[in-house]
Amino acid sequence: MSRTPAHRAEPAERTQHLGLLFVGLMLSMLLAALNQTVLSTALPTIVGELDGVDEMVWVITAYILASTITMPVYGKLGDLMGRKPLLVTAILLFMAGSVVGALAGTIDVLIVARVFQGLGGGGLMILAQATIADVVPARERGKYMGVMGGVFALASVAGPLLGGFVTEGPGWRWAFWINIPLGLLALAGAVLFLHLPRHGERPRLDVAGMVLLAVATTCLVLFATWGGSRYEWTDPVILALVAGTVAAGAAFVAVERRTAEPIIPMHLFGEANFNLTTVAGLLIGVAMFGAIGYMPTYLQMVHGVDATASGLLMVPMMGALLVASTLSGQLVSRTGRYKWMPIAGSLVVAAGLALLSTLTAGDALWHLCVFIAVLGLGLGLSMQILVLIVQNTFPLRQVGTATAANNYFRQIGATLGSAVVGSVFAGRLTDLMAQRLPAQGGTAASTNSLTPAVVAGLPEAVRAPVVSSYNDALTPIFLWIVPLALVAALLLCFVREKELATSLERVVEGEAVGEGEALVPPPAVDERAGRDATVPPRGPVRSTADR
């Protein structure tokens, strides 16, 4: 009799705690997502003040590189030792990097600060996604994953706007200081509301795998960043980076096959759903960042808008992404069906890219806004659902590792897309300028220093060829990317739609549970197991969909 009131009181308490925890996790993801873009508008001022124009690329690259390398590490360690201590560590690392960045007096110190931010940022993204899998069954997880997709959409627009605002107002250092109150709120959410079973075993670290993955990732990111810009594609440095990527990657696979606790277990690639969604995610990442990375530049140079306006004109895309991501997540939770969404999303992405390829310098801005909204709609239907499919493919004890591996390859795709499209864009722009301004020797020679303000002040006879060169250098590339989205859609047709788990099963081993059970236990009855699901069974941590 005494148990009845407790059972009636728990759901509201769990719901309240889950809401507070979810807010904390969203703040963690927002920190990581914002800092991929917040310095984009502040960077010219920063490198000017710190006398580091020649090292400008490292301010961005250092963060991307550190976060990409650490994603699989956080995922694996989270599965082995629990996610709460790692999430707290990631937040503290990120905040420490923010303080160092705010106080930086030289460009070298700022780059070191960005490395520390990246070391924390990689964990913030992965651990937030994996933690939701710890406390919410797969069937209900869709609506949470949808909101997570919305956070990235919000950060993509808010980052550049925030960077521009603080640079023109209190100063660029506040782009770092603002992370401290947000970090403290995220830290409070993790400490107070994240209660998961503590893992009793001491993790065996795959040090060799971590080192080889870091070497392979570093070589690949530098190849993508430097190729075609700092060095020609055939330069010995670029060729050495390619060789280093291949050699370190091959050695990494060999090590992972033999080690006891690999950070990216090779058995993951034995699951068709993992392979299909990971490759599709990589291709969509290339398409997404290849398309939107240079859109603000296009808007400023072709349509003559200022930096702030170019950021605001991206709102239709991010708004469509936010709406599609949130509604698709709600629909998954309501119906349990999900396979069609990323397939449709990939096709819509292809349509959006095809539409963007038709843009001309004389088109009205509303055309572009509609086209990028179509692109955002497709991305919202795709990205977070792919993560959900991966998480539903593996037992709960492997969710962090699988999620991290999937995100790692998607990040690689994003890096490659941004770098390769940027290189092709720059090369085409140089060639078109040379062809269309043959008689304007001085102007053609100074195209490297063209800014939107300079272009706006040029005589019409010179301005028109410059504007058309920017348009014709970029828009055909969108059409070249379309096959990537179509291949992603084709691959996803072969995904097997497994039933989403409606409950969680969790190990409880006496005193090993130092932090208590999950705040959101499974429903009262596990229909497949035929037993009270509020009493966690012994055995491996797994979702009922894996049984």
C-alpha positions as CSV (number, residue, x, y, z in Angstrom):
1,M,0.0,0.0,0.0
2,S,2.8,2.4,0.8
3,R,4.2,2.2,-2.8
4,T,1.1,3.6,-4.4
5,P,1.6,7.3,-3.5
6,A,5.2,7.1,-4.5
7,H,4.4,5.7,-7.9
8,R,1.8,8.5,-8.4
9,A,4.2,11.2,-7.4
10,E,7.2,10.1,-9.4
11,P,6.2,10.9,-13.0
12,A,5.8,14.7,-12.4
13,E,9.1,14.8,-10.6
14,R,10.9,12.9,-13.3
15,T,9.3,15.1,-16.0
16,Q,10.4,18.2,-14.1
17,H,14.0,16.9,-13.6
18,L,14.2,15.8,-17.3
19,G,13.2,19.3,-18.4
20,L,15.9,20.9,-16.3
21,L,18.4,18.4,-17.4
22,F,17.5,18.9,-21.1
23,V,17.9,22.6,-20.7
24,G,21.4,22.0,-19.3
25,L,22.3,19.7,-22.2
26,M,21.0,22.2,-24.7
27,L,23.2,24.9,-23.2
28,S,26.1,22.6,-23.5
29,M,25.4,22.0,-27.2
30,L,24.8,25.7,-27.7
31,L,28.2,26.5,-26.3
32,A,29.9,24.1,-28.7
33,A,27.8,25.1,-31.8
34,L,28.1,28.9,-31.2
35,N,31.9,28.7,-31.0
36,Q,32.1,27.2,-34.5
37,T,30.7,30.4,-35.9
38,V,30.9,33.2,-33.4
39,L,34.3,34.4,-34.3
40,S,33.6,34.5,-38.1
41,T,32.6,38.2,-38.0
42,A,35.0,39.2,-35.2
43,L,38.1,37.6,-36.8
44,P,39.3,40.5,-38.9
45,T,39.3,42.7,-35.8
46,I,40.9,40.1,-33.6
47,V,43.8,39.3,-35.9
48,G,44.3,43.0,-36.5
49,E,44.6,43.8,-32.8
50,L,46.8,40.8,-32.1
51,D,49.0,41.3,-35.2
52,G,48.3,37.8,-36.4
53,V,46.8,38.0,-39.9
54,D,49.1,35.4,-41.2
55,E,47.9,32.9,-38.5
56,M,44.2,33.8,-38.9
57,V,43.3,30.3,-40.3
58,W,44.5,28.6,-37.1
59,V,42.0,30.5,-34.9
60,I,39.2,28.5,-36.7
61,T,41.1,25.4,-37.6
62,A,42.4,24.8,-34.0
63,Y,38.9,24.6,-32.6
64,I,37.6,22.3,-35.4
65,L,40.6,20.0,-35.2
66,A,40.6,19.6,-31.5
67,S,36.8,19.0,-31.3
68,T,36.8,16.5,-34.2
69,I,39.7,14.5,-32.7
70,T,38.1,14.3,-29.2
71,M,34.6,13.2,-30.4
72,P,35.3,9.5,-30.6
73,V,37.4,9.6,-27.4
74,Y,34.5,11.2,-25.4
75,G,32.0,8.7,-26.9
76,K,34.1,5.7,-25.9
77,L,35.1,6.9,-22.4
78,G,31.4,7.8,-21.7
79,D,30.4,4.2,-22.4
80,L,33.2,2.9,-20.2
81,M,33.1,5.2,-17.2
82,G,29.9,7.1,-17.4
83,R,29.0,10.4,-19.0
84,K,28.5,12.7,-16.0
85,P,32.2,13.2,-15.0
86,L,33.2,13.6,-18.7
87,L,30.5,16.2,-19.3
88,V,31.6,18.2,-16.3
89,T,35.2,17.9,-17.5
90,A,34.3,19.1,-21.0
91,I,32.4,22.1,-19.7
92,L,35.3,23.0,-17.4
93,L,37.8,22.7,-20.3
94,F,35.7,24.8,-22.5
95,M,35.3,27.5,-19.8
96,A,39.0,27.5,-19.2
97,G,39.7,28.0,-22.9
98,S,37.2,30.8,-22.9
99,V,39.0,32.6,-20.1
100,V,42.4,32.2,-21.7
101,G,40.9,33.5,-25.0
102,A,39.3,36.5,-23.4
103,L,42.7,37.4,-21.8
104,A,44.9,36.6,-24.8
105,G,47.5,39.2,-25.6
106,T,49.0,37.4,-28.6
107,I,47.7,35.3,-31.5
108,D,49.6,32.3,-30.2
109,V,47.8,32.4,-26.9
110,L,44.5,32.8,-28.6
111,I,45.2,29.7,-30.7
112,V,46.0,27.7,-27.6
113,A,42.8,28.9,-26.0
114,R,40.9,27.7,-29.1
115,V,42.5,24.3,-28.7
116,F,41.2,24.0,-25.1
117,Q,37.8,25.2,-26.2
118,G,37.8,22.5,-28.9
119,L,38.9,19.8,-26.4
120,G,35.8,20.6,-24.4
121,G,33.6,21.4,-27.4
122,G,33.9,17.9,-28.9
123,G,32.7,16.4,-25.7
124,L,29.8,18.9,-25.3
125,M,28.2,17.8,-28.6
126,I,28.7,14.1,-28.2
127,L,27.9,13.7,-24.6
128,A,24.7,15.7,-24.8
129,Q,23.4,13.5,-27.6
130,A,24.5,10.3,-25.8
131,T,23.1,11.4,-22.4
132,I,19.6,11.8,-23.9
133,A,19.9,8.2,-25.1
134,D,20.7,7.2,-21.5
135,V,17.5,8.7,-20.0
136,V,14.9,8.7,-22.8
137,P,13.7,5.6,-24.7
138,A,14.3,5.6,-28.5
139,R,10.6,6.0,-29.3
140,E,10.4,9.2,-27.2
141,R,13.8,10.4,-28.2
142,G,12.8,11.8,-31.6
143,K,11.3,15.0,-30.2
144,Y,14.4,15.7,-28.1
145,M,16.7,15.1,-31.1
146,G,14.6,17.4,-33.1
147,V,15.1,20.3,-30.6
148,M,18.9,19.5,-30.7
149,G,18.8,20.0,-34.4
150,G,17.1,23.3,-33.8
151,V,19.9,24.4,-31.4
152,F,22.4,24.0,-34.3
153,A,20.2,26.0,-36.6
154,L,19.9,28.7,-34.0
155,A,23.7,28.8,-33.4
156,S,24.4,29.0,-37.1
157,V,22.6,32.3,-37.3
158,A,23.2,33.6,-33.8
159,G,26.9,33.0,-33.8
160,P,27.9,35.5,-36.6
161,L,25.4,38.0,-35.3
162,L,26.6,37.8,-31.7
163,G,30.2,38.0,-32.9
164,G,29.5,41.1,-34.9
165,F,27.4,42.7,-32.1
166,V,30.1,42.3,-29.4
167,T,32.9,43.4,-31.8
168,E,31.1,46.6,-32.6
169,G,30.0,47.1,-29.0
170,P,31.9,46.0,-25.8
171,G,34.7,44.4,-27.8
172,W,35.6,41.0,-29.3
173,R,36.8,39.6,-26.0
174,W,33.2,39.3,-24.9
175,A,32.7,36.6,-27.5
176,F,34.7,34.6,-25.0
177,W,33.4,36.1,-21.7
178,I,29.8,35.3,-22.6
179,N,30.7,31.6,-22.4
180,I,31.3,31.8,-18.7
181,P,27.7,32.4,-17.5
182,L,26.3,29.9,-20.1
183,G,28.9,27.4,-19.0
184,L,28.0,27.8,-15.3
185,L,24.4,27.1,-16.1
186,A,25.3,24.1,-18.2
187,L,27.5,22.9,-15.3
188,A,24.7,23.3,-12.8
189,G,22.4,21.3,-15.0
190,A,24.9,18.4,-15.3
191,V,25.8,18.4,-11.6
192,L,22.3,18.7,-10.1
193,F,20.1,16.9,-12.6
194,L,22.1,14.2,-14.3
195,H,21.9,11.1,-12.3
196,L,23.1,7.9,-14.0
197,P,24.5,4.6,-12.7
198,R,28.2,4.8,-12.0
199,H,30.3,2.4,-13.9
200,G,32.3,0.3,-11.5
201,E,35.1,-0.9,-13.8
202,R,38.2,1.0,-14.5
203,P,38.4,1.9,-18.2
204,R,41.3,0.5,-20.3
205,L,42.4,3.4,-22.6
206,D,43.1,2.9,-26.2
207,V,46.1,5.2,-26.2
208,A,47.6,4.0,-29.5
209,G,44.2,4.3,-31.2
210,M,43.8,7.9,-29.9
211,V,47.2,8.9,-31.1
212,L,46.8,7.4,-34.6
213,L,43.3,8.9,-34.9
214,A,44.7,12.3,-33.9
215,V,47.4,12.1,-36.6
216,A,45.1,10.9,-39.3
217,T,42.5,13.6,-38.5
218,T,45.1,16.3,-38.3
219,C,46.6,15.4,-41.6
220,L,43.2,15.3,-43.2
221,V,42.0,18.6,-41.8
222,L,45.2,20.3,-42.8
223,F,45.0,18.8,-46.3
224,A,41.4,20.2,-46.6
225,T,42.3,23.6,-45.1
226,W,45.6,24.2,-47.0
227,G,45.0,22.5,-50.3
228,G,44.3,24.9,-53.1
229,S,44.8,28.0,-50.9
230,R,48.1,28.1,-49.1
231,Y,49.5,25.3,-51.2
232,E,48.8,23.9,-54.6
233,W,47.1,20.5,-54.7
234,T,50.2,19.0,-56.2
235,D,52.6,20.6,-53.6
236,P,54.8,18.1,-51.7
237,V,53.3,19.3,-48.4
238,I,49.8,18.4,-49.6
239,L,50.9,15.1,-51.0
240,A,52.7,14.4,-47.7
241,L,49.5,15.1,-45.8
242,V,47.6,12.7,-48.0
243,A,50.2,10.0,-47.4
244,G,50.1,10.7,-43.7
245,T,46.3,10.4,-43.6
246,V,46.3,7.1,-45.4
247,A,49.2,5.6,-43.4
248,A,47.8,6.7,-40.0
249,G,44.3,5.6,-41.0
250,A,45.6,2.1,-42.0
251,A,47.5,1.8,-38.8
252,F,44.5,2.9,-36.8
253,V,42.3,0.2,-38.3
254,A,45.0,-2.4,-37.5
255,V,45.3,-1.3,-33.9
256,E,41.5,-1.1,-33.4
257,R,41.1,-4.7,-34.5
258,R,43.5,-5.9,-31.7
259,T,42.9,-3.6,-28.8
260,A,40.5,-4.6,-25.9
261,E,38.5,-1.3,-25.9
262,P,38.8,0.5,-29.2
263,I,37.6,4.0,-29.5
264,I,35.9,3.2,-32.8
265,P,35.3,-0.5,-32.7
266,M,35.4,-2.2,-36.1
267,H,32.3,-4.2,-35.3
268,L,30.3,-1.0,-35.7
269,F,30.9,-1.3,-39.5
270,G,29.3,-4.7,-39.4
271,E,25.9,-3.0,-39.0
272,A,24.5,-2.0,-42.3
273,N,22.4,0.8,-40.8
274,F,25.5,2.3,-39.2
275,N,27.4,2.3,-42.5
276,L,24.5,3.6,-44.5
277,T,23.6,6.5,-42.2
278,T,27.3,7.4,-41.5
279,V,28.1,7.7,-45.2
280,A,24.9,9.5,-45.9
281,G,25.6,11.9,-43.0
282,L,29.1,12.6,-44.4
283,L,27.8,13.3,-47.9
284,I,25.0,15.6,-46.5
285,G,27.7,17.3,-44.3
286,V,29.8,18.0,-47.4
287,A,26.7,19.4,-49.2
288,M,25.5,21.5,-46.2
289,F,28.8,23.2,-45.3
290,G,29.9,23.4,-48.9
291,A,26.7,25.3,-49.8
292,I,26.2,27.6,-46.8
293,G,29.8,28.3,-45.9
294,Y,30.2,30.9,-48.6
295,M,26.7,32.2,-48.8
296,P,27.3,35.2,-46.6
297,T,30.2,36.2,-48.8
298,Y,28.0,35.7,-51.9
299,L,25.3,38.0,-50.4
300,Q,27.8,40.7,-49.5
301,M,29.7,40.7,-52.8
302,V,26.9,40.1,-55.3
303,H,24.0,41.9,-53.6
304,G,25.9,44.5,-51.7
305,V,24.5,43.9,-48.3
306,D,26.5,44.4,-45.1
307,A,27.8,41.7,-42.8
308,T,24.9,41.9,-40.4
309,A,22.3,41.8,-43.1
310,S,24.0,38.8,-44.8
311,G,23.7,36.9,-41.5
312,L,20.0,37.9,-41.1
313,L,19.3,36.7,-44.7
314,M,20.3,33.2,-43.6
315,V,17.4,33.2,-41.2
316,P,14.9,31.6,-43.7
317,M,17.2,28.6,-44.0
318,M,17.7,28.2,-40.3
319,G,14.1,28.8,-39.6
320,A,13.0,26.1,-42.0
321,L,15.7,23.8,-40.5
322,L,14.4,24.5,-37.0
323,V,10.8,23.8,-37.9
324,A,11.5,20.7,-39.9
325,S,13.8,19.3,-37.3
326,T,11.4,19.9,-34.4
327,L,8.2,18.6,-36.2
328,S,10.0,15.5,-37.6
329,G,11.1,14.7,-34.1
330,Q,7.6,15.0,-32.8
331,L,6.3,12.9,-35.6
332,V,8.8,10.1,-34.9
333,S,7.8,10.0,-31.3
334,R,4.1,9.9,-32.2
335,T,4.2,7.3,-35.0
336,G,7.5,5.4,-34.5
337,R,8.2,5.6,-38.2
338,Y,11.3,7.4,-39.4
339,K,13.0,5.8,-42.5
340,W,11.2,8.0,-45.0
341,M,12.3,11.3,-43.3
342,P,16.0,11.3,-44.2
343,I,15.3,9.9,-47.6
344,A,12.9,12.8,-48.3
345,G,15.2,15.2,-46.6
346,S,18.2,14.2,-48.9
347,L,16.0,14.7,-52.0
348,V,14.8,18.1,-50.7
349,V,18.5,19.0,-50.1
350,A,19.3,18.1,-53.7
351,A,16.3,20.2,-54.9
352,G,17.5,23.2,-52.8
353,L,21.1,22.9,-54.2
354,A,19.7,22.7,-57.8
355,L,17.6,25.8,-57.2
356,L,20.6,27.7,-55.8
357,S,22.6,26.8,-58.9
358,T,20.1,28.8,-61.0
359,L,20.8,32.1,-59.2
360,T,22.0,35.0,-61.3
361,A,23.4,38.4,-60.2
362,G,20.2,40.1,-61.2
363,D,17.8,37.9,-59.2
364,A,15.8,39.4,-56.4
365,L,16.9,38.5,-52.8
366,W,13.6,36.8,-52.1
367,H,14.5,34.1,-54.7
368,L,17.7,33.2,-52.7
369,C,15.7,33.3,-49.4
370,V,13.2,30.8,-50.8
371,F,15.9,28.5,-52.2
372,I,17.9,28.4,-49.0
373,A,14.7,27.7,-47.0
374,V,14.2,24.6,-49.2
375,L,17.7,23.6,-48.4
376,G,17.1,24.1,-44.6
377,L,13.9,22.1,-44.9
378,G,15.8,19.1,-46.3
379,L,18.5,19.4,-43.6
380,G,16.0,19.5,-40.8
381,L,14.4,16.3,-42.0
382,S,17.7,14.5,-42.3
383,M,20.4,15.3,-39.8
384,Q,19.1,14.4,-36.3
385,I,17.0,11.4,-37.6
386,L,20.3,9.9,-38.8
387,V,21.7,10.1,-35.3
388,L,18.5,8.5,-33.9
389,I,18.8,5.6,-36.4
390,V,22.4,5.0,-35.2
391,Q,21.5,5.1,-31.6
392,N,18.6,2.6,-32.1
393,T,20.9,0.2,-33.9
394,F,23.2,-0.6,-30.9
395,P,22.7,-1.5,-27.2
396,L,22.6,1.3,-24.8
397,R,26.1,0.5,-23.5
398,Q,27.5,1.3,-27.0
399,V,25.4,4.3,-27.8
400,G,28.1,6.9,-26.9
401,T,30.7,5.2,-29.1
402,A,28.4,4.8,-32.0
403,T,27.0,8.4,-31.8
404,A,30.6,9.7,-31.6
405,A,31.8,7.7,-34.6
406,N,28.8,8.9,-36.6
407,N,29.4,12.5,-35.7
408,Y,33.1,12.2,-36.3
409,F,32.6,11.2,-39.9
410,R,29.9,13.9,-40.4
411,Q,32.4,16.5,-39.0
412,I,35.0,15.3,-41.5
413,G,32.5,15.7,-44.3
414,A,31.7,19.2,-43.1
415,T,35.4,20.1,-43.0
416,L,36.0,18.6,-46.5
417,G,33.0,20.3,-47.9
418,S,33.8,23.8,-46.6
419,A,37.5,23.5,-47.6
420,V,37.1,21.9,-51.1
421,V,34.2,24.2,-52.2
422,G,36.2,27.2,-50.9
423,S,39.2,26.2,-52.9
424,V,37.2,25.6,-56.1
425,F,35.3,28.8,-55.6
426,A,38.5,30.8,-55.1
427,G,40.2,29.2,-58.2
428,R,37.2,29.8,-60.4
429,L,36.8,33.4,-59.2
430,T,40.5,34.2,-60.0
431,D,40.1,32.8,-63.5
432,L,36.8,34.6,-64.2
433,M,38.2,37.9,-63.0
434,A,41.2,37.5,-65.3
435,Q,38.9,36.8,-68.2
436,R,36.4,39.5,-67.6
437,L,38.7,42.3,-66.6
438,P,41.5,42.0,-69.1
439,A,41.8,45.7,-69.8
440,Q,41.7,46.7,-66.1
441,G,45.2,45.6,-65.1
442,G,45.3,47.5,-61.8
443,T,41.8,46.3,-60.8
444,A,42.5,42.7,-61.7
445,A,45.7,42.7,-59.9
446,S,44.1,44.0,-56.7
447,T,41.1,41.6,-56.6
448,N,42.5,39.9,-53.5
449,S,41.8,43.1,-51.6
450,L,38.2,43.6,-52.8
451,T,35.6,44.2,-50.1
452,P,31.9,44.8,-50.3
453,A,32.4,48.5,-49.7
454,V,35.1,48.7,-52.4
455,V,33.0,46.8,-54.9
456,A,30.0,49.1,-54.2
457,G,32.2,52.1,-55.0
458,L,33.6,50.8,-58.3
459,P,32.4,52.3,-61.6
460,E,29.6,50.3,-63.1
461,A,31.8,49.1,-66.0
462,V,34.1,47.5,-63.5
463,R,31.6,46.5,-60.8
464,A,29.3,44.5,-63.1
465,P,32.1,42.0,-64.2
466,V,33.2,41.7,-60.6
467,V,29.7,40.9,-59.4
468,S,29.0,38.5,-62.2
469,S,32.3,36.7,-61.5
470,Y,31.4,36.1,-57.9
471,N,28.0,34.8,-59.0
472,D,29.3,32.5,-61.8
473,A,32.2,31.3,-59.7
474,L,30.0,29.9,-56.9
475,T,26.5,29.0,-58.2
476,P,27.6,26.2,-60.6
477,I,29.3,24.4,-57.7
478,F,25.9,23.9,-56.1
479,L,24.8,21.8,-59.1
480,W,28.0,19.8,-58.8
481,I,27.1,18.9,-55.2
482,V,23.6,17.7,-56.1
483,P,24.8,14.1,-56.8
484,L,26.1,13.8,-53.2
485,A,22.6,14.4,-51.8
486,L,21.1,12.0,-54.4
487,V,23.6,9.3,-53.5
488,A,22.7,9.8,-49.8
489,A,19.0,9.4,-50.6
490,L,19.8,6.2,-52.5
491,L,21.9,4.7,-49.7
492,L,19.2,5.5,-47.1
493,C,16.6,3.5,-49.1
494,F,18.5,0.4,-47.9
495,V,18.2,1.3,-44.2
496,R,16.3,-1.3,-42.2
497,E,13.6,0.4,-40.1
498,K,14.0,-1.3,-36.7
499,E,11.3,-0.8,-34.1
500,L,12.1,2.0,-31.8
501,A,12.5,0.9,-28.2
502,T,9.8,2.1,-25.8
503,S,11.8,1.4,-22.6
504,L,15.2,1.3,-21.1
505,E,17.0,-1.5,-19.3
506,R,19.8,-0.7,-17.0
507,V,22.4,-2.4,-14.9
508,V,22.2,-1.9,-11.1
509,E,25.0,-3.5,-9.2
510,G,24.5,-2.9,-5.5
511,E,26.8,-0.3,-4.3
512,A,28.1,0.5,-7.8
513,V,25.2,2.8,-8.3
514,G,26.6,5.8,-6.5
515,E,24.5,8.4,-8.3
516,G,21.1,6.7,-8.3
517,E,19.0,5.5,-11.2
518,A,18.2,7.4,-14.3
519,L,15.8,10.2,-13.8
520,V,13.5,8.9,-16.5
521,P,13.0,5.2,-15.9
522,P,11.2,3.1,-18.5
523,P,7.4,2.7,-18.5
524,A,5.9,0.5,-15.8
525,V,5.7,-2.6,-18.0
526,D,8.2,-3.8,-20.6
527,E,5.8,-5.4,-23.0
528,R,8.4,-7.7,-24.6
529,A,10.1,-8.8,-21.4
530,G,6.8,-9.2,-19.6
531,R,8.1,-7.8,-16.3
532,D,8.1,-4.7,-14.2
533,A,10.5,-2.4,-16.1
534,T,10.9,-0.1,-13.1
535,V,13.1,-2.9,-11.5
536,P,16.2,-2.8,-13.7
537,P,17.3,-6.4,-14.6
538,R,20.8,-7.6,-14.2
539,G,22.9,-8.0,-17.3
540,P,24.2,-5.6,-20.0
541,V,22.7,-2.2,-20.4
542,R,20.6,-2.4,-23.5
543,S,17.5,-1.1,-25.2
544,T,14.5,-3.4,-25.8
545,A,14.8,-2.9,-29.5
546,D,18.1,-4.8,-29.4
547,R,16.6,-7.9,-27.9
